Amino acid sequence: MLAGGAARRYGGTPKGLLEVGGRRILDRVVDAVQSVTGGPPLVIANAPDAASWRADLRTIPDIRPGFGTLGGIYTAVTAGGGGGPVLCVAWDMPFVPPGLLRVLLDRMTEGNDAVLPESSGRRGVEPLCAVYGPACAAAIARRLDSGDLQAISFHADVKVGIVPLAQVRGFGDPDELFFNVNTPDDLARAEALCRRRG
């Protein structure tokens, strides 16, 4: 689980500790991940107090700090997989469905180095709700070394499987599934979405 960002828009309050529908976003994401992996997620976070967010979770800082999202993915792949693929989910996405996470993991058996869901966002895929295999580590390291920090910059160097948008829509509106809480306005929208979704 990637818990990046300095939370400046919340006066330093970590985004994942905010509540949506009476539950912390962190706890929502942990439940979704655990339901498909069977174990507690590793939290990648640089905040000094990160270990106190949930005592039952192992928390580590970025291996190569200062490289943003791509650095977080690199840390997850390098430290979190035990030599196997890792499921990466941003900790500020309160509506990620376990069923979609299961599909991402299943697609890794097709010989892919990474599997991402197609999205209607600017990148066309969602790199913060994806599975990355060990082969991604070296490819990401090369991009970090070159200063190319786009979250999908290394895709040309590995075999990437894509869950098509039509299949993603089977779990709901992609704009909601991958909605992340970055601002107070986003939090208000997340609350409204939570009420509407029941």
C-alpha positions in Angstrom: 0.0 0.0 0.0 1.4 3.3 -1.1 1.0 6.1 1.5 2.9 8.9 -0.3 2.5 12.6 -0.3 3.0 15.3 2.3 -0.7 16.0 2.9 -0.1 19.7 2.6 -3.7 20.3 1.6 -4.8 18.9 5.0 -2.3 20.9 7.1 -0.2 17.8 7.4 -2.9 15.3 8.3 -2.2 12.1 6.4 -4.9 11.5 3.8 -5.4 7.8 4.6 -6.3 8.7 8.1 -9.3 10.7 7.1 -12.7 9.1 7.4 -15.1 8.3 4.6 -18.5 6.9 5.7 -17.2 6.7 9.3 -14.1 4.6 8.5 -10.6 5.6 7.8 -9.6 5.4 4.2 -6.5 3.4 5.3 -8.8 0.7 6.9 -11.0 0.5 3.8 -7.9 -0.1 1.6 -6.4 -2.6 4.0 -9.7 -4.6 4.0 -9.8 -4.7 0.2 -6.2 -5.8 -0.1 -6.4 -8.4 2.6 -9.6 -9.9 1.2 -7.6 -11.0 -1.9 -4.1 -11.5 -0.6 -5.0 -13.2 2.7 -2.4 -11.2 4.5 -1.7 -7.7 5.8 -0.3 -5.3 3.3 3.1 -3.6 3.6 2.7 0.1 4.0 5.3 2.3 2.1 5.3 5.6 3.9 8.0 8.2 4.8 6.1 10.0 7.6 8.0 9.6 10.9 4.8 8.4 12.7 3.7 6.0 10.0 4.3 2.9 12.1 1.6 4.2 14.6 -1.1 4.3 12.0 -1.9 0.6 12.4 0.3 -1.4 14.7 -0.6 -4.6 12.9 1.0 -3.5 9.6 4.6 -3.4 8.7 5.7 0.0 7.5 8.8 1.0 5.7 10.1 4.2 4.0 11.1 4.6 0.4 14.3 2.8 -0.5 15.1 5.7 -2.7 13.4 8.8 -1.2 12.4 11.8 -3.2 11.3 10.0 -6.3 7.6 10.4 -5.8 5.1 7.7 -6.9 7.6 5.8 -9.0 9.9 5.6 -6.1 7.1 4.2 -4.0 6.3 1.5 -6.6 10.0 0.7 -6.7 10.1 0.2 -3.0 7.0 -2.0 -3.1 8.5 -4.2 -5.8 11.9 -4.4 -4.2 10.9 -4.9 -0.6 7.4 -6.2 -0.6 7.2 -9.1 -3.0 9.6 -11.7 -1.6 10.6 -12.4 -5.2 7.0 -12.5 -6.4 4.5 -9.9 -7.7 3.1 -7.2 -5.5 -0.3 -5.6 -5.5 0.1 -1.8 -5.1 -2.9 0.3 -4.1 -2.8 3.9 -3.1 -4.0 4.4 0.5 -6.2 7.4 -0.5 -8.6 5.3 -2.8 -11.6 4.5 -0.6 -13.6 2.7 -3.2 -11.2 0.1 -4.8 -13.2 -3.1 -5.1 -11.7 -6.4 -4.1 -13.1 -8.1 -7.2 -11.0 -5.9 -9.4 -7.9 -6.5 -7.3 -8.4 -10.2 -7.8 -8.6 -9.8 -11.6 -5.3 -7.9 -11.6 -3.6 -10.7 -9.6 -5.1 -13.4 -11.9 -3.8 -11.7 -15.0 -0.2 -12.0 -13.7 -0.4 -15.7 -14.4 -0.5 -14.8 -18.2 3.3 -14.1 -18.3 2.9 -10.4 -17.6 5.5 -8.3 -15.7 2.8 -5.9 -14.7 -1.0 -5.7 -14.9 -2.9 -2.4 -14.7 -6.6 -1.5 -15.1 -7.5 0.7 -18.0 -9.0 4.0 -16.8 -10.6 7.1 -18.1 -7.9 9.2 -16.6 -5.1 11.1 -18.3 -2.6 8.2 -18.3 -5.2 5.8 -19.7 -4.3 3.2 -17.0 -4.2 3.4 -13.2 -0.7 2.8 -11.9 -1.7 3.2 -8.3 -4.1 0.2 -8.4 -1.9 -2.4 -10.2 0.3 -5.5 -9.8 4.0 -5.4 -10.5 6.3 -8.3 -10.8 10.1 -8.6 -10.0 11.2 -7.7 -13.6 9.8 -4.2 -13.0 12.5 -3.4 -10.4 15.4 -3.1 -12.8 13.2 -1.2 -15.3 12.1 1.3 -12.7 15.6 1.7 -11.3 16.8 2.8 -14.8 14.0 5.4 -15.0 14.8 6.7 -11.5 18.5 7.0 -12.5 17.6 8.9 -15.6 15.2 11.2 -13.8 12.1 10.1 -15.7 9.6 9.8 -12.8 6.4 9.3 -14.6 4.6 6.4 -13.0 4.3 4.5 -16.3 7.6 5.5 -17.8 9.1 2.0 -17.5 6.2 0.2 -19.2 8.1 0.1 -22.5 10.7 -2.1 -20.9 8.4 -4.8 -19.5 5.4 -6.8 -20.6 2.3 -5.0 -19.4 -1.1 -6.6 -19.3 -4.1 -4.3 -19.3 -7.6 -5.1 -17.9 -9.8 -3.4 -20.5 -12.1 -0.5 -19.5 -15.2 -2.6 -20.3 -14.2 -5.2 -17.8 -13.2 -2.5 -15.2 -16.7 -1.0 -15.6 -18.2 -4.3 -14.5 -17.1 -3.3 -11.0 -18.4 0.3 -11.2 -17.6 3.7 -12.7 -13.8 3.9 -13.1 -13.9 7.5 -12.0 -15.3 6.3 -8.6 -13.3 3.1 -8.3 -10.0 5.0 -8.7 -11.1 8.2 -7.0 -8.5 9.4 -4.6 -8.9 12.0 -1.8 -6.4 14.8 -2.3 -8.3 17.9 -1.1 -11.1 18.8 1.3 -13.4 19.0 -1.8 -12.4 15.5 -2.7 -13.3 14.3 0.8 -16.7 15.9 0.6 -17.2 14.2 -2.8 -16.1 10.9 -1.3 -18.6 11.2 1.5 -21.4 11.9 -1.1 -20.3 8.9 -3.1 -20.3 6.8 0.0 -23.8 7.8 0.9 -25.0 7.2 -2.7 -23.3 3.7 -2.9 -25.0 2.8 0.5 
